[in-house]
């Protein structure tokens, strides 16, 4: 069963690895992307491409 | 728009609901690099330390607050924490990167609160501690694994009815 999955950040080695593995297995993986420092957040929710 | 509202708006782009929320502590560049590799004895800048803690912990808290309503609509209702054994207050032998490890310890506390609050609703929880070895099962495998659950069994015998942190060899890491 393919799950829809959200990561709070990709600014973490483990998170990047897990997101790649999950996407490879066919799950629908999204991640919150923060651009800028606290107080200047631009939040995006991005669907990661399957690897 | 507040940070919280931005996160909620971003998550809403995924659709009506989702199944698994994976949390981890951001590894900053920039100012955090000024603390990297330093111990608490090295005269670290406390304002930078607090800034990192605030950013990291709020990142997790804000995401969780925004995500819960969407997770409720998902099939699995699972919350995952990716961490490492240095986040264990009992077992750590790490002296450096204090802000990062304190952030991880705080994330463990957040998971405990979430477990106590949302487990009765049917949410499930996984905490995976990566010790850097390439042995055992990966975080990816572990977070998708179903754990023992017998309703009449004592909670201590059920990984689904207590919050447990495990490494790739499925060894339990103390909090």
Backbone of each chain as ProteinMPNN parsed JSONL, in Angstrom:
{"seq_chain_A": "XXXXXXXXXXXXXXXXXXXXXXXXXXXXXXXXXXXXXXXXXXXXXXXXXXX", "coords_chain_A": {"N_chain_A": [[0.837, -1.197, 0.0], [0.572, 2.153, -0.867], [1.611, 5.0, 0.848], [0.768, 8.328, 1.937], [3.021, 10.731, 2.792], [4.574, 13.01, 5.065], [7.376, 15.054, 5.696], [8.914, 17.019, 8.226], [11.161, 18.45, 7.754], [13.914, 18.641, 5.428], [16.376, 19.196, 6.076], [18.272, 17.484, 7.275], [20.279, 14.713, 7.669], [19.406, 12.005, 8.031], [16.7, 12.307, 7.446], [16.708, 13.035, 4.754], [17.72, 10.698, 3.631], [15.776, 8.775, 4.341], [13.556, 9.858, 3.033], [14.251, 9.566, 0.364], [14.365, 6.758, 0.167], [11.728, 6.037, 0.751], [10.331, 7.297, -1.32], [11.39, 5.911, -3.451], [10.284, 3.447, -3.016], [7.75, 3.897, -3.83], [5.989, 5.436, -2.396], [4.065, 8.391, -1.643], [5.708, 11.169, -1.146], [6.181, 14.063, 0.757], [7.684, 17.195, 1.663], [8.297, 19.753, 4.049], [9.582, 22.834, 3.257], [11.737, 25.246, 4.351], [12.553, 28.49, 3.682], [14.977, 30.644, 4.496], [15.673, 32.483, 7.538], [14.361, 32.151, 10.958], [11.329, 33.902, 11.354], [11.438, 34.894, 8.871], [10.167, 33.159, 7.202], [9.486, 31.208, 4.406], [7.233, 29.022, 3.515], [7.003, 25.934, 1.972], [5.361, 23.128, 0.559], [6.565, 20.372, -0.751], [6.317, 17.943, -3.286], [8.274, 15.156, -3.462], [10.313, 14.013, -6.061], [10.15, 10.772, -7.541], [12.837, 8.587, -7.068]], "CA_chain_A": [[0.0, 0.0, 0.0], [1.342, 3.395, -0.926], [1.16, 5.981, 1.833], [1.073, 9.741, 1.742], [3.944, 10.97, 3.912], [5.105, 14.372, 5.179], [8.53, 15.287, 6.571], [8.928, 18.415, 8.686], [12.351, 19.116, 7.197], [14.919, 17.828, 4.732], [17.666, 19.697, 6.541], [18.708, 16.466, 8.213], [20.819, 13.601, 6.867], [18.499, 10.85, 8.108], [15.438, 12.632, 6.773], [16.929, 12.962, 3.301], [17.881, 9.282, 3.264], [14.469, 8.118, 4.458], [12.649, 10.368, 2.001], [14.646, 8.921, -0.904], [13.974, 5.344, 0.197], [10.262, 5.939, 0.689], [9.92, 7.677, -2.671], [11.784, 4.802, -4.324], [9.317, 2.359, -2.809], [6.483, 4.258, -4.453], [5.122, 6.239, -1.525], [3.921, 9.792, -2.037], [6.473, 11.811, -0.08], [6.226, 15.527, 0.724], [8.525, 17.771, 2.715], [8.176, 21.19, 4.274], [10.843, 23.501, 2.945], [11.8, 26.6, 4.909], [13.563, 29.344, 3.07], [15.295, 31.803, 5.325], [15.797, 32.357, 8.986], [13.108, 32.337, 11.688], [10.756, 35.226, 11.164], [11.42, 35.174, 7.43], [9.898, 31.829, 6.656], [8.633, 30.96, 3.255], [6.984, 27.604, 3.658], [6.48, 25.214, 0.818], [5.196, 21.691, 0.723], [6.983, 19.893, -2.065], [6.274, 16.512, -3.58], [9.601, 14.743, -3.91], [10.263, 13.153, -7.247], [10.601, 9.408, -7.302], [14.249, 8.434, -7.468]], "C_chain_A": [[0.878, 1.254, 0.0], [0.744, 4.42, 0.04], [1.513, 7.397, 1.396], [1.821, 10.21, 2.995], [4.47, 12.411, 3.889], [6.304, 14.399, 6.121], [8.555, 16.759, 6.972], [10.126, 19.186, 8.154], [13.154, 18.123, 6.374], [16.319, 18.277, 5.13], [18.219, 18.771, 7.617], [19.114, 15.241, 7.384], [19.888, 12.394, 6.845], [17.219, 11.097, 7.319], [15.586, 12.544, 5.259], [17.019, 11.514, 2.834], [16.527, 8.568, 3.274], [13.527, 8.573, 3.346], [12.967, 9.734, 0.65], [14.16, 7.478, -0.947], [12.459, 5.188, 0.061], [9.753, 6.279, -0.706], [10.239, 6.55, -3.65], [10.804, 3.642, -4.211], [7.923, 2.706, -3.325], [5.518, 5.029, -3.576], [5.118, 7.703, -2.002], [4.532, 10.643, -0.922], [6.529, 13.331, -0.289], [7.157, 16.013, 1.833], [8.25, 19.261, 2.827], [9.547, 21.826, 4.07], [10.778, 24.92, 3.511], [12.9, 27.364, 4.214], [13.799, 30.517, 3.998], [15.271, 31.503, 6.803], [14.447, 32.509, 9.664], [12.598, 33.764, 11.556], [10.685, 35.609, 9.703], [11.104, 33.877, 6.684], [9.055, 31.914, 5.395], [8.429, 29.458, 3.219], [6.415, 27.027, 2.37], [6.29, 23.763, 1.196], [5.461, 21.082, -0.645], [6.841, 18.382, -2.177], [7.635, 16.115, -4.131], [9.46, 13.815, -5.108], [10.714, 11.75, -6.886], [12.013, 9.257, -7.856], [14.397, 7.198, -8.354]], "O_chain_A": [[1.813, 1.371, 0.792], [-0.462, 4.667, 0.045], [2.426, 7.621, 0.6], [1.315, 10.098, 4.112], [4.772, 12.955, 2.827], [6.254, 13.835, 7.214], [8.255, 17.637, 6.163], [10.116, 20.416, 8.106], [13.083, 16.914, 6.596], [17.317, 17.799, 4.591], [18.583, 19.203, 8.711], [18.372, 14.798, 6.507], [19.611, 11.829, 5.786], [16.722, 10.215, 6.618], [14.7, 12.042, 4.567], [16.477, 11.144, 1.793], [16.183, 7.851, 2.335], [12.789, 7.765, 2.783], [12.062, 9.404, -0.117], [13.616, 7.023, -1.953], [11.976, 4.313, -0.657], [8.846, 5.622, -1.215], [9.462, 6.267, -4.562], [10.531, 2.946, -5.188], [7.015, 1.878, -3.257], [4.368, 5.256, -3.954], [6.044, 8.165, -2.668], [3.922, 10.811, 0.134], [6.878, 13.812, -1.367], [7.381, 15.312, 2.819], [8.003, 19.94, 1.831], [10.541, 21.391, 4.651], [9.874, 25.69, 3.187], [14.049, 26.923, 4.171], [12.885, 31.302, 4.249], [14.897, 30.415, 7.242], [13.484, 32.944, 9.033], [13.371, 34.718, 11.642], [9.965, 36.535, 9.33], [11.716, 33.563, 5.663], [8.042, 32.611, 5.346], [9.359, 28.708, 2.922], [5.481, 27.565, 1.775], [6.991, 23.24, 2.062], [4.678, 21.257, -1.579], [7.207, 17.643, -1.263], [8.096, 16.661, -5.134], [8.589, 12.946, -5.144], [11.57, 11.57, -6.02], [12.335, 9.728, -8.946], [15.501, 6.886, -8.8]]}, "seq_chain_B": "XXXXXXXXXXXXXXXXXXXXXXXXXXXXXXXXXXXXXXXXXXXXXXXXXXXXXXXXXXXXXXXXXXXXXXXXXXXXXXXXXXXXXXXXXXXXXXXXXXXXXXXXXXXXXXXXXXXXXXXXXXXXXXXXXXXXXXXXXXXXXXXXXXXXXXXXXXXXXXXXXXXXXXXXXXXXXXX", "coords_chain_B": {"N_chain_B": [[1.163, 36.656, 7.528], [1.347, 34.132, 10.016], [4.022, 31.907, 11.152], [2.886, 29.491, 11.846], [0.453, 29.521, 10.435], [1.403, 29.563, 7.837], [2.587, 27.058, 7.65], [0.368, 25.409, 7.96], [-1.097, 26.108, 5.688], [0.684, 25.226, 3.749], [0.706, 22.445, 4.22], [-1.895, 21.841, 3.617], [-1.841, 21.792, 0.892], [-1.268, 19.229, 0.229], [-3.569, 17.85, 0.116], [-6.588, 16.292, 1.338], [-5.905, 14.719, 3.562], [-3.223, 12.902, 5.252], [-0.92, 10.098, 5.773], [1.447, 9.471, 7.277], [3.568, 11.193, 9.461], [6.755, 12.444, 9.52], [9.243, 13.327, 11.692], [12.145, 15.265, 12.286], [15.161, 16.717, 13.59], [16.299, 19.792, 12.434], [19.482, 20.193, 10.858], [21.361, 22.741, 11.18], [23.064, 25.117, 9.099], [25.161, 27.94, 8.816], [24.907, 30.075, 11.567], [24.825, 28.014, 13.406], [27.009, 26.525, 12.807], [29.002, 27.774, 14.129], [28.933, 26.671, 16.593], [29.403, 24.047, 16.174], [30.96, 21.012, 16.977], [31.947, 22.002, 19.326], [32.249, 21.816, 22.903], [30.28, 22.06, 25.941], [32.017, 23.293, 27.576], [33.482, 25.033, 26.204], [32.974, 27.752, 26.065], [30.63, 28.515, 24.61], [28.435, 30.507, 22.59], [25.713, 31.728, 24.152], [23.417, 32.985, 23.228], [23.266, 32.214, 20.59], [23.01, 29.515, 20.97], [20.46, 29.382, 22.23], [18.907, 30.4, 20.199], [19.118, 28.428, 18.236], [17.991, 26.238, 19.568], [15.376, 27.228, 19.939], [14.504, 27.59, 17.294], [14.694, 24.945, 16.275], [13.045, 23.388, 18.0], [10.605, 24.728, 17.859], [10.079, 24.374, 15.178], [9.399, 21.651, 15.055], [7.203, 21.587, 16.831], [5.366, 23.403, 15.645], [4.886, 22.162, 13.215], [3.707, 19.779, 14.047], [1.348, 20.709, 15.333], [-0.025, 21.814, 13.176], [-0.301, 19.583, 11.587], [-1.809, 17.531, 12.79], [-4.748, 17.59, 12.435], [-4.907, 16.818, 9.745], [-3.608, 14.382, 9.738], [-5.4, 12.88, 11.205], [-7.299, 12.243, 9.348], [-6.053, 10.407, 7.821], [-5.025, 7.036, 6.779], [-3.262, 5.62, 8.377], [-2.324, 7.142, 10.532], [0.223, 7.809, 11.728], [3.067, 8.834, 13.622], [6.409, 9.694, 13.37], [9.673, 9.742, 14.726], [12.861, 10.628, 13.785], [15.92, 10.052, 15.106], [18.921, 9.975, 17.143], [21.18, 7.899, 19.121], [22.517, 9.691, 20.755], [20.682, 11.419, 21.629], [19.626, 10.35, 23.822], [19.245, 10.869, 27.191], [20.129, 9.291, 29.201], [22.023, 7.536, 28.102], [23.876, 8.879, 26.568], [27.153, 9.681, 25.343], [28.128, 11.814, 24.248], [29.74, 14.905, 23.838], [29.766, 17.148, 22.342], [28.137, 19.525, 20.083], [25.886, 20.517, 21.464], [23.468, 22.047, 21.329], [22.101, 20.876, 19.212], [21.75, 18.248, 20.134], [20.302, 18.714, 22.465], [18.02, 19.691, 21.293], [17.125, 17.4, 20.067], [16.544, 15.845, 22.321], [14.451, 17.354, 23.324], [12.618, 16.942, 21.293], [12.09, 14.275, 21.747], [10.662, 14.486, 24.1], [8.444, 15.868, 23.176], [7.386, 13.884, 21.558], [6.606, 12.059, 23.506], [4.568, 13.442, 24.817], [2.793, 13.679, 22.698], [2.258, 10.978, 22.267], [0.941, 10.264, 24.665], [-1.309, 11.818, 24.39], [-2.506, 11.273, 21.884], [-2.41, 8.54, 21.318], [-4.636, 7.131, 22.465], [-6.549, 7.785, 20.565], [-5.921, 6.179, 18.496], [-3.64, 6.719, 17.084], [-0.329, 5.843, 15.937], [3.139, 5.285, 16.812], [6.616, 5.766, 16.069], [9.995, 5.613, 16.954], [13.117, 6.056, 15.78], [16.454, 5.373, 16.255], [19.34, 6.257, 14.861], [22.447, 4.884, 14.827], [24.537, 5.155, 13.178], [25.602, 2.847, 12.144], [25.66, 0.334, 9.603], [24.0, -1.787, 9.969], [21.339, -4.167, 10.525], [17.88, -3.122, 10.332], [16.622, -0.507, 8.24], [15.662, 2.941, 8.856], [13.542, 3.525, 7.24], [12.385, 0.975, 6.746], [11.71, 0.311, 9.375], [9.848, 2.263, 10.198], [7.658, 1.618, 8.747], [6.888, -0.775, 9.715], [4.644, -3.008, 11.331], [3.83, -3.235, 14.775], [3.833, -5.275, 17.798], [0.644, -5.858, 19.119], [-1.581, -6.6, 21.443], [-4.617, -6.438, 22.77], [-5.316, -7.136, 25.389], [-2.942, -7.506, 26.605], [-0.177, -6.696, 28.786], [1.037, -3.336, 28.873], [3.791, -3.084, 28.742], [4.731, -5.102, 27.234], [4.136, -4.504, 24.688], [5.023, -2.883, 21.824], [3.433, -1.127, 20.61], [1.839, 0.037, 22.429], [3.331, 1.544, 24.124], [5.819, 4.107, 24.264], [8.622, 3.632, 22.442], [12.102, 3.695, 21.779], [14.134, 2.621, 19.205], [17.065, 1.081, 17.736], [18.738, 0.202, 14.619], [19.178, -2.523, 14.935], [17.097, -3.219, 16.393], [17.397, -2.858, 19.069], [16.497, -1.626, 22.242], [16.665, 1.759, 23.056], [17.348, 3.683, 25.83], [15.451, 6.452, 27.169]], "CA_chain_B": [[0.77, 35.3, 7.942], [2.281, 33.592, 11.001], [4.696, 30.658, 10.764], [1.924, 28.399, 12.002], [-0.502, 29.583, 9.32], [2.114, 29.174, 6.609], [2.766, 25.6, 7.649], [-0.949, 24.815, 7.728], [-1.409, 26.336, 4.274], [1.545, 24.347, 2.947], [0.262, 21.059, 4.372], [-3.194, 21.706, 2.928], [-1.577, 21.528, -0.529], [-1.167, 17.775, 0.03], [-4.899, 17.263, -0.058], [-7.463, 16.229, 2.494], [-5.258, 14.101, 4.716], [-2.076, 12.06, 4.909], [-0.824, 8.914, 6.627], [2.612, 9.396, 8.162], [4.332, 12.422, 9.689], [8.114, 12.118, 9.945], [9.873, 14.486, 12.334], [13.562, 15.207, 12.631], [15.679, 18.023, 13.989], [17.128, 20.367, 11.373], [20.906, 20.406, 11.098], [21.59, 24.066, 10.621], [24.353, 25.676, 8.716], [25.221, 29.316, 9.305], [25.338, 30.344, 12.94], [25.006, 26.771, 14.152], [28.361, 26.038, 12.562], [29.889, 28.367, 15.128], [28.901, 25.802, 17.771], [29.653, 22.652, 15.786], [32.191, 20.42, 17.486], [32.335, 22.584, 20.614], [31.605, 21.277, 24.089], [29.716, 23.108, 26.795], [33.124, 23.916, 28.331], [34.263, 25.847, 25.269], [32.519, 29.133, 25.988], [29.728, 28.682, 23.473], [27.598, 31.699, 22.628], [24.403, 31.279, 24.643], [22.328, 33.518, 22.41], [23.189, 31.336, 19.415], [22.479, 28.249, 21.488], [19.014, 29.516, 22.435], [18.313, 30.62, 18.884], [19.04, 27.123, 17.571], [16.982, 25.454, 20.298], [14.064, 27.793, 19.659], [14.161, 27.29, 15.901], [14.516, 23.505, 16.083], [11.903, 22.866, 18.747], [9.392, 25.317, 17.288], [9.862, 23.721, 13.88], [8.669, 20.403, 15.301], [5.905, 21.884, 17.453], [4.464, 24.042, 14.68], [4.494, 21.152, 12.228], [2.779, 18.844, 14.692], [0.06, 21.382, 15.532], [-0.712, 21.971, 11.886], [-0.487, 18.302, 10.893], [-2.721, 16.594, 13.465], [-6.07, 17.462, 11.79], [-4.753, 16.112, 8.466], [-3.269, 12.987, 10.07], [-6.628, 12.23, 11.674], [-8.045, 11.773, 8.177], [-5.244, 9.421, 7.118], [-5.303, 5.626, 7.054], [-2.331, 5.033, 9.346], [-2.198, 8.042, 11.705], [1.501, 7.465, 12.364], [4.046, 9.903, 13.819], [7.735, 9.084, 13.441], [10.805, 10.611, 15.062], [14.199, 10.159, 13.421], [16.835, 10.643, 16.067], [20.074, 9.09, 17.304], [21.356, 7.564, 20.544], [23.041, 10.813, 21.542], [19.524, 12.128, 22.179], [19.279, 9.701, 25.082], [19.849, 11.534, 28.344], [20.756, 8.276, 30.036], [23.109, 6.778, 27.497], [24.765, 9.643, 25.69], [28.529, 9.972, 25.733], [28.479, 12.891, 23.326], [29.985, 16.164, 24.538], [29.719, 18.277, 21.414], [26.87, 19.817, 19.401], [24.922, 20.519, 22.564], [22.166, 22.581, 20.914], [21.461, 19.87, 18.362], [21.322, 17.111, 20.945], [19.223, 19.19, 23.334], [16.831, 19.776, 20.442], [16.644, 16.032, 19.896], [15.94, 15.446, 23.587], [13.15, 18.039, 23.388], [11.726, 16.256, 20.355], [11.66, 13.06, 22.44], [9.615, 14.897, 25.044], [7.254, 16.171, 22.369], [6.806, 12.592, 21.153], [5.956, 11.47, 24.677], [3.304, 14.165, 25.003], [1.915, 13.283, 21.597], [1.831, 9.599, 22.511], [-0.061, 10.253, 25.733], [-2.518, 12.517, 23.958], [-3.158, 10.775, 20.662], [-2.483, 7.07, 21.227], [-6.023, 6.667, 22.683], [-7.328, 7.993, 19.329], [-5.515, 5.208, 17.486], [-2.381, 7.072, 16.446], [0.8, 4.963, 16.247], [4.371, 6.067, 16.947], [7.886, 5.075, 15.874], [11.191, 6.418, 17.184], [14.259, 5.3, 15.253], [17.725, 5.997, 16.621], [20.388, 5.829, 13.932], [23.762, 4.988, 15.468], [25.549, 5.278, 12.137], [26.025, 1.551, 11.61], [24.869, -0.122, 8.466], [23.49, -3.11, 10.345], [19.933, -4.219, 10.914], [16.907, -2.576, 9.394], [16.717, 0.943, 8.056], [14.561, 3.727, 9.408], [12.426, 3.374, 6.3], [11.721, -0.303, 7.039], [11.154, 0.3, 10.733], [8.668, 3.119, 10.372], [6.511, 0.995, 8.07], [6.626, -2.07, 10.343], [3.611, -3.086, 12.366], [4.375, -3.733, 16.033], [2.927, -6.147, 18.548], [-0.466, -5.232, 19.83], [-2.639, -7.479, 21.943], [-5.363, -5.485, 23.602], [-5.367, -7.538, 26.793], [-1.588, -7.682, 27.108], [0.367, -5.587, 29.547], [1.619, -2.37, 27.94], [5.238, -3.214, 28.661], [5.037, -6.119, 26.232], [3.616, -4.066, 23.399], [5.68, -1.685, 21.292], [2.424, -0.206, 20.097], [1.16, 0.694, 23.546], [4.272, 2.379, 24.88], [6.713, 4.812, 23.347], [9.915, 2.966, 22.52], [13.108, 4.143, 20.804], [14.948, 1.459, 18.829], [18.045, 1.287, 16.673], [18.568, -0.693, 13.47], [19.167, -3.92, 15.389], [15.883, -3.276, 17.215], [17.71, -2.739, 20.491], [15.799, -0.494, 22.832], [17.522, 2.819, 23.578], [16.611, 4.343, 26.911], [15.242, 7.889, 26.962]], "C_chain_B": [[1.802, 34.744, 8.935], [2.946, 32.316, 10.464], [3.693, 29.506, 10.765], [0.936, 28.348, 10.829], [0.148, 29.177, 8.005], [2.274, 27.66, 6.515], [1.443, 24.913, 7.34], [-1.352, 24.948, 6.252], [-0.597, 25.4, 3.381], [1.063, 22.902, 3.021], [-1.049, 20.826, 3.629], [-3.017, 21.43, 1.439], [-1.492, 20.029, -0.82], [-2.517, 17.142, -0.235], [-5.61, 17.16, 1.274], [-6.786, 15.662, 3.739], [-4.015, 13.359, 4.284], [-1.844, 11.035, 6.01], [0.293, 8.94, 7.665], [3.288, 10.762, 8.245], [5.704, 12.027, 10.21], [8.796, 13.388, 10.452], [11.367, 14.244, 12.507], [14.014, 16.626, 12.949], [16.57, 18.573, 12.876], [18.594, 20.488, 11.807], [21.271, 21.713, 10.403], [22.98, 24.223, 10.04], [24.453, 27.034, 9.381], [25.706, 29.421, 10.732], [25.578, 29.075, 13.74], [26.409, 26.226, 13.956], [29.358, 26.605, 13.574], [29.957, 27.493, 16.383], [29.336, 24.374, 17.458], [30.993, 22.162, 16.319], [32.627, 20.974, 18.834], [31.601, 21.887, 21.756], [31.026, 22.421, 24.915], [30.798, 23.825, 27.604], [33.88, 24.927, 27.464], [33.793, 27.29, 25.152], [31.614, 29.388, 24.803], [28.821, 29.889, 23.689], [26.167, 31.297, 22.99], [23.246, 31.804, 23.804], [22.15, 32.674, 21.141], [22.574, 29.997, 19.816], [20.959, 28.307, 21.624], [18.273, 29.699, 21.11], [18.113, 29.28, 18.163], [17.968, 26.263, 18.233], [15.574, 25.917, 19.935], [13.604, 27.418, 18.243], [13.826, 25.804, 15.736], [13.244, 22.989, 16.753], [10.596, 23.428, 18.19], [9.054, 24.717, 15.927], [9.01, 22.463, 14.067], [7.267, 20.693, 15.848], [4.902, 22.457, 16.45], [3.982, 23.042, 13.639], [3.456, 20.211, 12.821], [1.391, 19.476, 14.843], [-0.73, 21.465, 14.23], [-1.097, 20.62, 11.289], [-1.566, 17.407, 11.498], [-4.096, 16.486, 12.778], [-6.012, 16.685, 10.471], [-4.413, 14.64, 8.703], [-4.503, 12.211, 10.523], [-7.421, 11.632, 10.514], [-7.285, 10.697, 7.406], [-5.566, 7.999, 7.541], [-4.467, 5.103, 8.217], [-2.198, 5.844, 10.634], [-0.887, 7.78, 12.457], [2.42, 8.678, 12.454], [5.4, 9.255, 14.102], [8.761, 10.137, 13.853], [12.093, 9.937, 14.625], [15.185, 10.846, 14.342], [18.091, 9.789, 16.133], [20.362, 8.897, 18.789], [21.911, 8.711, 21.385], [21.907, 11.66, 22.109], [19.096, 11.524, 23.51], [19.996, 10.389, 26.235], [20.624, 10.523, 29.187], [22.033, 7.703, 29.425], [24.126, 7.601, 26.725], [26.178, 9.762, 26.252], [29.059, 11.106, 24.861], [28.652, 14.198, 24.091], [29.853, 17.383, 23.641], [28.31, 18.451, 20.847], [25.697, 19.795, 20.385], [23.532, 20.979, 22.121], [21.4, 21.563, 20.082], [20.926, 18.707, 19.206], [20.24, 17.502, 21.944], [17.912, 19.283, 22.548], [16.241, 18.382, 20.244], [15.967, 15.526, 21.167], [14.558, 16.087, 23.733], [12.147, 17.377, 22.451], [11.228, 14.948, 20.955], [10.541, 13.359, 23.417], [8.318, 15.21, 24.309], [6.573, 14.875, 21.946], [6.052, 11.947, 22.318], [4.595, 12.126, 24.925], [2.305, 13.777, 23.927], [1.37, 11.877, 21.815], [0.717, 9.57, 23.557], [-1.39, 10.847, 25.281], [-3.255, 11.765, 22.853], [-3.173, 9.257, 20.506], [-3.908, 6.566, 21.478], [-6.92, 6.865, 21.458], [-6.952, 7.0, 18.241], [-4.265, 5.592, 16.708], [-1.314, 6.05, 16.838], [2.093, 5.759, 16.133], [5.6, 5.191, 16.72], [9.019, 6.066, 16.155], [12.395, 5.586, 16.765], [15.54, 6.059, 15.558], [18.827, 5.433, 15.739], [21.749, 6.004, 14.596], [24.893, 5.009, 14.434], [26.026, 3.971, 11.557], [25.131, 1.174, 10.433], [24.32, -1.512, 8.752], [22.001, -3.014, 10.67], [19.02, -3.614, 9.87], [17.02, -1.05, 9.361], [15.54, 1.637, 8.737], [13.312, 3.564, 8.545], [11.644, 2.087, 6.581], [11.009, -0.245, 8.386], [9.87, 1.114, 10.839], [7.425, 2.55, 9.684], [6.103, -0.328, 8.715], [5.487, -1.983, 11.347], [4.215, -3.705, 13.619], [3.33, -4.544, 16.791], [1.831, -5.346, 19.237], [-1.51, -6.285, 20.178], [-3.377, -6.676, 23.005], [-5.301, -5.828, 25.087], [-3.973, -7.641, 27.418], [-1.148, -6.455, 27.907], [1.107, -4.636, 28.603], [3.109, -2.57, 27.728], [5.657, -4.233, 27.612], [4.59, -5.704, 24.836], [4.317, -2.794, 22.945], [4.681, -0.684, 20.735], [1.76, 0.571, 21.228], [2.111, 1.375, 24.522], [5.189, 3.032, 23.863], [8.113, 4.238, 23.505], [10.834, 3.503, 21.422], [14.009, 2.952, 20.492], [15.948, 1.834, 17.75], [17.827, 0.247, 15.574], [18.548, -2.163, 13.829], [17.998, -4.176, 16.334], [16.191, -3.306, 18.705], [17.009, -1.502, 21.036], [16.813, 0.5, 23.414], [16.732, 3.547, 24.666], [16.493, 5.843, 26.64], [16.218, 8.697, 27.792]], "O_chain_B": [[3.005, 34.875, 8.709], [2.506, 31.731, 9.474], [3.645, 28.681, 9.853], [0.626, 27.278, 10.305], [-0.476, 28.529, 7.165], [2.118, 27.065, 5.449], [1.393, 23.96, 6.562], [-1.881, 24.011, 5.654], [-1.102, 24.856, 2.399], [1.014, 22.211, 2.004], [-1.282, 19.749, 3.082], [-3.92, 20.902, 0.79], [-1.625, 19.605, -1.968], [-2.598, 16.028, -0.752], [-5.271, 17.863, 2.226], [-7.078, 16.096, 4.853], [-3.768, 13.197, 3.089], [-2.488, 11.088, 7.058], [0.11, 8.488, 8.795], [3.547, 11.402, 7.225], [5.808, 11.347, 11.231], [8.907, 14.383, 9.737], [11.791, 13.136, 12.838], [13.339, 17.601, 12.621], [17.493, 17.894, 12.428], [18.902, 20.831, 12.948], [21.461, 21.759, 9.187], [23.931, 23.551, 10.441], [23.858, 27.237, 10.44], [26.779, 28.923, 11.075], [26.42, 29.047, 14.637], [26.942, 25.545, 14.831], [30.404, 26.014, 13.842], [30.922, 27.565, 17.143], [29.607, 23.587, 18.365], [32.024, 22.81, 16.138], [33.58, 20.469, 19.428], [30.471, 21.427, 21.591], [31.254, 23.594, 24.623], [30.529, 24.844, 28.241], [34.803, 25.592, 27.935], [34.186, 27.984, 24.215], [31.799, 30.36, 24.071], [28.486, 30.241, 24.82], [25.495, 30.607, 22.222], [22.213, 31.145, 23.683], [21.03, 32.451, 20.682], [21.742, 29.43, 19.108], [20.254, 27.396, 21.189], [17.157, 29.211, 20.934], [17.068, 29.039, 17.558], [17.146, 25.641, 17.559], [14.693, 25.103, 19.658], [12.469, 26.99, 18.033], [12.81, 25.449, 15.139], [12.468, 22.248, 16.15], [9.605, 22.709, 18.062], [7.884, 24.573, 15.575], [8.039, 22.238, 13.344], [6.278, 20.121, 15.39], [3.741, 22.047, 16.411], [2.822, 23.067, 13.228], [2.456, 19.887, 12.181], [0.382, 18.851, 14.518], [-1.936, 21.218, 14.194], [-2.093, 20.514, 10.574], [-2.172, 16.606, 10.786], [-4.567, 15.369, 12.559], [-6.957, 15.978, 10.123], [-4.866, 13.762, 7.969], [-4.626, 11.017, 10.249], [-8.127, 10.637, 10.68], [-7.809, 10.137, 6.443], [-6.277, 7.771, 8.519], [-4.919, 4.235, 8.963], [-1.982, 5.278, 11.706], [-0.889, 7.559, 13.668], [2.545, 9.45, 11.504], [5.519, 8.381, 14.961], [8.721, 11.276, 13.388], [12.388, 8.816, 15.038], [15.279, 12.074, 14.361], [18.307, 8.954, 15.255], [19.85, 9.643, 19.624], [21.782, 8.695, 22.609], [22.132, 12.516, 22.964], [18.299, 12.114, 24.24], [21.223, 10.477, 26.242], [21.637, 10.854, 29.804], [22.999, 7.42, 30.132], [25.138, 7.065, 26.273], [26.378, 9.921, 27.456], [30.265, 11.325, 24.753], [27.8, 14.558, 24.904], [29.83, 18.517, 24.12], [27.417, 17.641, 21.094], [24.675, 19.147, 20.161], [22.53, 20.37, 22.494], [20.188, 21.41, 20.236], [19.801, 18.248, 19.013], [19.352, 16.702, 22.236], [16.837, 18.992, 23.073], [15.024, 18.202, 20.251], [14.936, 14.856, 21.1], [13.615, 15.451, 24.203], [10.965, 17.263, 22.778], [10.091, 14.544, 20.714], [9.59, 12.587, 23.548], [7.23, 14.858, 24.766], [5.347, 14.77, 21.969], [4.986, 11.361, 22.128], [3.605, 11.449, 25.205], [1.123, 13.572, 24.203], [0.191, 11.61, 21.585], [-0.318, 8.932, 23.358], [-2.457, 10.431, 25.732], [-4.479, 11.639, 22.887], [-3.882, 8.737, 19.644], [-4.359, 5.661, 20.777], [-7.94, 6.189, 21.325], [-7.581, 6.97, 17.183], [-3.866, 4.885, 15.782], [-1.372, 5.462, 17.918], [2.145, 6.779, 15.445], [5.629, 4.028, 17.122], [9.01, 7.196, 15.667], [12.655, 4.529, 17.339], [15.701, 7.22, 15.181], [19.197, 4.265, 15.861], [22.163, 7.124, 14.893], [26.066, 4.892, 14.788], [26.776, 3.966, 10.581], [24.001, 1.645, 10.305], [24.195, -2.326, 7.836], [21.48, -1.959, 11.032], [19.337, -3.593, 8.681], [17.451, -0.411, 10.32], [14.563, 1.004, 9.135], [12.19, 3.478, 9.046], [10.415, 2.096, 6.647], [9.868, -0.686, 8.525], [8.917, 0.696, 11.496], [6.297, 2.937, 9.989], [5.105, -0.935, 8.325], [5.377, -1.022, 12.108], [5.036, -4.617, 13.519], [2.137, -4.513, 16.488], [2.074, -4.306, 19.849], [-2.224, -6.787, 19.311], [-2.798, -6.29, 24.021], [-5.24, -4.941, 25.938], [-3.847, -7.84, 28.626], [-1.661, -5.349, 27.733], [1.733, -5.081, 27.641], [3.634, -2.262, 26.658], [6.8, -4.23, 27.156], [4.669, -6.5, 23.901], [4.22, -1.755, 23.597], [5.03, 0.456, 20.427], [1.187, 1.638, 21.005], [1.714, 1.737, 25.63], [5.316, 2.56, 22.733], [8.718, 4.343, 24.572], [10.407, 3.733, 20.29], [14.58, 2.344, 21.398], [15.733, 2.757, 16.963], [16.846, -0.497, 15.601], [17.964, -2.97, 13.106], [17.924, -5.217, 16.987], [15.36, -3.724, 19.511], [16.939, -0.467, 20.373], [17.705, 0.117, 24.171], [15.597, 3.97, 24.45], [17.337, 6.427, 25.96], [16.195, 9.927, 27.749]]}, "name": "protein", "num_of_chains": 2, "seq": "XXXXXXXXXXXXXXXXXXXXXXXXXXXXXXXXXXXXXXXXXXXXXXXXXXXXXXXXXXXXXXXXXXXXXXXXXXXXXXXXXXXXXXXXXXXXXXXXXXXXXXXXXXXXXXXXXXXXXXXXXXXXXXXXXXXXXXXXXXXXXXXXXXXXXXXXXXXXXXXXXXXXXXXXXXXXXXXXXXXXXXXXXXXXXXXXXXXXXXXXXXXXXXXXXXXXXXXXXXXXXXXXXX"}
